[in-house]
Amino acid sequence: MLNEWYAKWMFRWETELTTRDENRIVRPVEWGFEWLRDALPAAIEPLAEVHEEELTFAEAERAMLAVNEAIVADSDSFFGYSAPTDYRIEERHPELFPTNVRPETLAQDAELKARAARGELPTAEFLRFTSPVRTPFPENDLVNARWYPAPEDRQTGEQPRKAIIVMPQWNADAFSHNALCTLFNRFGVSALRLSKPYHDIRRPAELERSDYAVSSNIGRTLAACRQAVVDIRCCVDWLEAHGYRQFGVMGTSLGSCYAFLAAAHDPRLEVCAFNHASTSFGDVVWTGQSTRHIRAAFEQAGLTQERLNGLWGAISPIHYMDRFLATARERERRTLVVHATYDLTFLEEFSLQVLENFRRLGIRHESRVLPCGHYTTGETPYKFIDGWYLGSFVHGAFAD
């Protein structure tokens, strides 16, 4: 009886949190072939010149399915890159870059700007470089990662320098996960808190939310994922050039998907923490409360959950489990999966599928369960439980 009451209470709270923002927009379905023209494997080069207005809906769907199948077959090309040459550290006042228009959030943003103007807000360091993956938005292509170097007295001794790349959730503001970075610093682990494509300072002025990272434009969503994975790998390059020798990646929600795909293609990422995980990109978008406006667009176009899974197969972790295992074997990798029992955004069944695939393949991993939902993970007391799971894992994984 108590369990039933708790579940109802948690689902009600989770629903309140996922429905409080009213600036979600239902956009029409677009195939977005033009977003992928510079990344298509040789096997489907003829599709590089496809113009969706010349195709029927069925023809465009078949063509996009072929794109996804070809990318999975040659994902090294899709997630490959030429290293940037313009790395630099920028010092500036941190800004919030809110993605909602709630009065309390706008007030927080205004107060931060006022404090910066009065000289009361300390500046921070940010790693900046041009992403090897280009888009029509120059602001999005200038990668941004807040730099949290561990104190020197925490990095002494004979052990190699350690660093972790932190990827927050979809539509995170620029302060999300900063506390985790300072926690990792206490363990002698430096951190780069990476702004995902179309997020905070990278968000085009035309957007209130980070909608272009995940949307009903199928090709653009694929391209955003590609850019995020490449940006993670470029951050590892910069860290390596600055004397770091042990690397990790930690991602939450959408950031978890990006982090998994990066690790599956880069064996240097030896410590992996996936905070809310799923097997298929389309499953999450179709069933999650926070993406109900995107599902509405697909339903209006007559698509189904199964068909959507195929259209986003190239960015679904389920297709890269073997690659993740292969890169893990190149080096000893430690992996954590955190999921929530009452998650209405990444349904628990999808997280359990991740764990089942890890067990089936013999991937070394640890599992932790939160007694809350997706959004309530950020609320008291659950954020402290989650922080303990992530912090203790990162500390132990790098100490081994």
C-alpha positions in Angstrom: 0.0 0.0 0.0 2.8 2.4 0.9 4.7 1.5 -2.3 1.5 2.2 -4.4 1.0 5.6 -2.7 4.7 6.5 -3.2 4.5 5.6 -6.9 1.4 7.7 -7.4 3.0 10.7 -5.6 6.2 10.4 -7.6 4.4 10.1 -10.9 2.3 13.2 -10.1 5.4 15.2 -9.0 7.3 14.1 -12.1 4.4 15.1 -14.4 4.1 18.5 -12.7 7.8 19.1 -13.4 7.6 18.0 -17.1 4.6 20.1 -17.9 5.5 23.4 -16.2 7.3 24.8 -19.3 4.8 26.1 -21.8 7.3 27.1 -24.6 7.5 23.7 -26.3 6.7 24.0 -30.0 5.2 21.3 -32.3 7.2 21.7 -35.5 6.3 19.9 -38.8 8.3 16.8 -39.7 11.3 17.4 -41.9 13.7 14.8 -43.3 16.8 17.1 -43.2 19.0 15.3 -45.7 20.9 18.5 -46.2 22.3 18.3 -42.6 24.1 15.1 -43.5 25.6 15.7 -46.9 29.1 16.2 -45.7 29.0 13.0 -43.5 27.4 10.4 -45.7 29.5 7.2 -46.1 30.6 6.4 -49.6 28.1 3.6 -50.0 25.2 6.1 -50.1 26.9 9.1 -51.8 24.1 9.4 -54.3 21.8 10.4 -51.5 23.9 13.4 -50.8 22.1 15.3 -53.5 18.6 14.2 -52.4 16.0 17.0 -52.1 13.2 15.9 -50.0 10.6 17.9 -51.9 11.3 15.7 -54.9 10.4 12.5 -53.0 7.2 11.1 -51.8 7.0 10.5 -48.0 7.6 6.8 -48.5 10.6 7.4 -50.7 12.1 9.8 -48.2 11.6 7.4 -45.4 13.3 4.6 -47.3 16.2 6.9 -48.1 16.6 8.0 -44.5 16.5 4.4 -43.4 19.3 3.7 -45.8 21.3 6.6 -44.4 21.0 5.2 -40.9 22.0 1.7 -41.9 25.0 3.0 -43.8 26.1 5.2 -40.9 25.9 2.2 -38.5 27.9 0.1 -40.9 30.6 2.8 -41.2 30.3 4.8 -38.0 34.0 5.5 -37.8 33.5 7.8 -40.7 30.4 9.4 -39.3 31.9 10.1 -35.9 35.4 10.8 -37.3 36.9 14.3 -37.5 39.9 16.5 -38.3 41.3 17.9 -35.0 40.7 21.6 -34.4 43.7 24.0 -34.6 42.2 27.0 -32.7 41.9 25.8 -29.1 42.0 28.7 -26.6 41.0 29.6 -23.1 38.5 32.4 -22.7 37.8 34.2 -19.4 34.4 35.7 -18.9 31.6 36.1 -16.4 29.4 32.9 -16.4 25.8 33.4 -17.6 22.7 31.3 -17.0 21.3 31.0 -20.5 17.8 29.8 -19.3 15.6 27.7 -21.5 12.3 28.4 -19.9 10.4 31.7 -19.3 9.3 31.0 -15.7 9.5 34.2 -13.6 11.9 32.7 -11.0 14.3 31.6 -13.7 14.3 35.0 -15.5 14.8 36.7 -12.1 17.9 34.5 -11.4 19.2 35.3 -14.9 18.7 39.1 -14.3 20.4 38.9 -10.9 23.5 37.1 -12.3 23.8 39.8 -15.1 23.5 42.6 -12.5 26.2 41.0 -10.3 28.5 40.7 -13.3 27.9 44.4 -14.2 28.7 45.4 -10.6 31.9 43.3 -10.6 30.6 41.0 -7.9 30.6 37.9 -10.0 33.9 36.1 -10.4 35.0 35.2 -13.9 35.5 31.7 -15.1 37.6 29.9 -17.7 36.1 28.3 -20.8 37.7 26.2 -23.4 36.7 27.4 -26.9 37.4 25.9 -30.3 35.7 25.5 -33.7 33.8 22.3 -34.0 35.0 20.1 -36.9 31.2 19.6 -37.6 29.8 22.7 -39.1 26.2 24.0 -39.2 24.5 27.1 -40.5 24.9 28.7 -37.1 28.3 30.1 -36.3 27.5 30.5 -32.6 26.7 26.7 -32.4 29.9 25.8 -34.1 32.1 27.6 -31.5 32.4 24.9 -28.8 32.2 26.0 -25.2 33.4 24.0 -22.2 33.8 25.5 -18.7 37.2 24.5 -17.4 37.5 23.1 -13.8 41.1 22.2 -13.3 41.8 20.2 -10.2 43.9 22.0 -7.6 47.6 21.2 -8.1 47.9 19.7 -4.6 45.3 17.2 -5.6 47.3 16.2 -8.7 50.7 15.5 -7.2 52.4 12.1 -6.9 53.2 9.5 -9.5 49.7 8.9 -10.8 48.8 10.3 -14.2 46.7 13.4 -14.5 43.0 12.6 -14.7 40.1 14.5 -16.4 36.4 13.9 -17.1 34.1 15.5 -19.6 30.7 16.3 -18.2 27.6 16.4 -20.5 24.4 17.7 -18.9 20.8 17.0 -19.9 18.8 18.3 -22.8 17.8 22.0 -22.4 20.2 22.4 -19.4 21.1 25.9 -18.5 24.8 26.8 -18.3 25.0 26.2 -14.5 23.6 22.6 -14.6 26.2 20.0 -13.4 28.7 22.7 -12.3 28.5 21.4 -8.8 29.5 17.9 -10.0 32.6 19.4 -11.6 33.7 20.9 -8.3 33.0 17.6 -6.6 35.3 15.8 -9.0 38.0 18.4 -8.4 38.1 17.3 -4.8 39.2 13.9 -6.0 42.0 15.3 -8.1 40.0 14.9 -11.3 39.8 18.0 -13.6 36.6 18.5 -15.5 35.4 20.1 -18.7 31.7 20.9 -18.5 30.8 20.8 -22.2 27.9 22.8 -23.6 26.1 20.5 -26.0 25.2 21.6 -29.5 22.5 24.3 -29.5 22.8 24.7 -25.8 23.5 27.8 -23.6 26.0 30.1 -25.3 25.8 27.9 -28.5 22.0 28.4 -28.8 21.0 30.4 -31.9 19.2 33.6 -31.0 16.0 32.5 -32.7 15.5 29.8 -30.0 14.2 30.0 -26.5 14.9 26.3 -25.9 17.6 24.0 -27.3 15.2 22.6 -29.8 17.5 21.9 -32.6 19.4 19.3 -30.7 16.3 17.0 -30.6 13.4 17.8 -32.9 11.1 16.6 -35.6 13.8 17.4 -38.2 15.3 13.9 -38.4 18.5 14.8 -40.2 19.3 17.7 -38.0 18.9 15.6 -34.9 21.3 13.0 -36.3 23.8 15.8 -37.2 23.5 17.3 -33.7 24.4 14.0 -32.2 27.4 13.6 -34.5 28.6 17.1 -33.6 28.3 16.4 -29.8 30.3 13.1 -30.1 33.0 14.8 -32.2 33.2 17.7 -29.7 33.7 15.3 -26.8 36.6 13.6 -28.7 38.1 17.0 -29.5 38.1 17.8 -25.8 40.0 14.6 -25.1 42.6 15.7 -27.7 43.0 19.1 -25.9 43.3 17.4 -22.5 45.9 14.9 -23.8 47.9 17.7 -25.3 48.0 19.3 -21.8 49.4 16.3 -20.0 46.3 14.4 -19.0 46.6 10.7 -19.4 43.4 9.2 -17.9 40.0 10.3 -19.3 36.4 9.8 -18.4 33.0 11.0 -19.6 29.8 11.5 -17.6 26.5 12.3 -19.3 22.9 12.8 -18.1 19.9 11.9 -20.2 20.6 13.2 -23.7 24.2 13.8 -22.5 24.3 10.1 -21.6 23.5 9.1 -25.1 26.2 11.4 -26.5 28.7 10.1 -23.9 28.0 6.4 -24.7 28.5 7.0 -28.5 31.7 8.9 -27.8 33.1 6.1 -25.6 32.0 3.5 -28.2 34.3 5.2 -30.7 37.1 6.4 -28.5 39.0 3.9 -26.3 40.7 6.7 -24.4 37.5 7.2 -22.4 38.2 4.7 -19.6 35.7 5.9 -17.0 32.1 6.2 -18.1 29.1 7.3 -16.0 25.7 7.2 -17.7 23.1 9.0 -15.6 19.8 7.8 -17.1 20.4 5.6 -20.1 18.3 4.0 -22.9 18.9 1.7 -25.8 17.1 3.5 -28.6 16.8 7.2 -29.3 13.4 6.8 -31.0 11.9 5.0 -28.0 12.8 7.8 -25.6 11.4 10.5 -27.9 8.2 8.5 -28.5 7.4 7.6 -24.9 9.0 10.4 -22.9 6.9 13.1 -21.3 9.4 15.8 -22.1 9.3 15.0 -25.8 5.6 14.7 -26.2 5.5 17.8 -28.6 8.0 16.0 -30.9 6.0 12.8 -30.8 2.9 14.9 -31.7 4.6 16.0 -34.9 5.6 12.4 -35.9 2.1 11.1 -35.1 0.6 13.9 -37.3 2.9 12.7 -40.1 1.6 9.1 -39.7 4.9 7.6 -38.2 5.0 5.0 -35.5 7.4 4.3 -32.7 9.0 1.3 -34.5 9.5 3.4 -37.7 11.1 6.2 -35.7 13.5 3.8 -34.2 14.8 3.0 -37.6 15.1 6.6 -38.7 17.3 7.4 -35.6 19.0 4.0 -35.5 22.4 5.6 -36.2 22.3 7.5 -32.9 20.9 4.7 -30.8 23.2 3.0 -28.3 21.7 -0.4 -29.0 23.6 -0.5 -32.4 26.9 0.2 -30.8 27.0 -2.2 -27.8 29.6 -4.4 -29.6 31.8 -1.4 -30.3 31.5 -0.2 -26.7 32.8 -3.7 -25.7 35.6 -3.6 -28.2 36.9 -0.2 -27.1 36.6 -1.2 -23.5 38.9 -4.2 -24.1 41.5 -1.9 -25.6 41.9 -0.5 -22.1 40.4 -1.3 -18.7 37.2 0.6 -18.6 34.9 1.3 -15.6 31.2 2.0 -16.3 28.3 3.1 -14.2 24.6 3.1 -15.2 22.2 5.1 -13.0 18.5 4.8 -13.6 15.3 5.9 -11.9 12.4 3.6 -10.9 9.7 6.2 -11.6 11.2 7.8 -14.8 8.6 9.1 -17.2 11.2 10.4 -19.7 13.6 7.5 -19.9 11.3 4.7 -19.0 12.8 2.2 -16.6 12.3 -0.7 -19.1 14.7 1.0 -21.5 17.4 1.4 -18.9 17.0 -2.2 -17.9 17.6 -3.1 -21.5 20.9 -1.3 -21.3 21.9 -3.3 -18.3 20.7 -6.6 -19.9 22.9 -5.9 -23.0 25.9 -5.1 -20.8 25.4 -8.4 -18.9 24.9 -10.4 -22.1 28.1 -9.0 -23.6 30.1 -9.2 -20.4 30.7 -5.5 -20.2 32.1 -4.6 -16.8 29.7 -2.2 -15.2 28.0 -1.1 -12.0 24.3 -0.2 -11.5 22.6 2.2 -9.2 18.9 2.9 -8.8 17.3 6.2 -7.8 13.9 6.0 -6.0 12.5 8.9 -8.1 11.9 10.0 -11.7 13.9 11.8 -14.4 13.2 15.4 -13.5 12.9 14.7 -9.8 16.5 13.6 -9.9 17.3 17.3 -9.7 15.2 17.8 -6.6 16.1 17.4 -2.9 16.9 14.8 -1.6 17.4 12.8 -4.8 20.0 15.1 -6.3 22.2 14.4 -3.3 21.8 10.6 -3.7 22.6 10.9 -7.4 25.6 13.1 -6.6 26.8 10.4 -4.2 26.5 7.7 -6.8 28.3 9.6 -9.4 31.0 11.1 -7.2 31.8 7.9 -5.3 32.0 6.0 -8.6 34.3 8.6 -10.3 36.5 8.7 -7.3 36.9 4.9 -7.1 37.1 4.4 -10.9 40.0 6.8 -11.3 41.7 5.6 -8.1 41.9 1.9 -9.4 
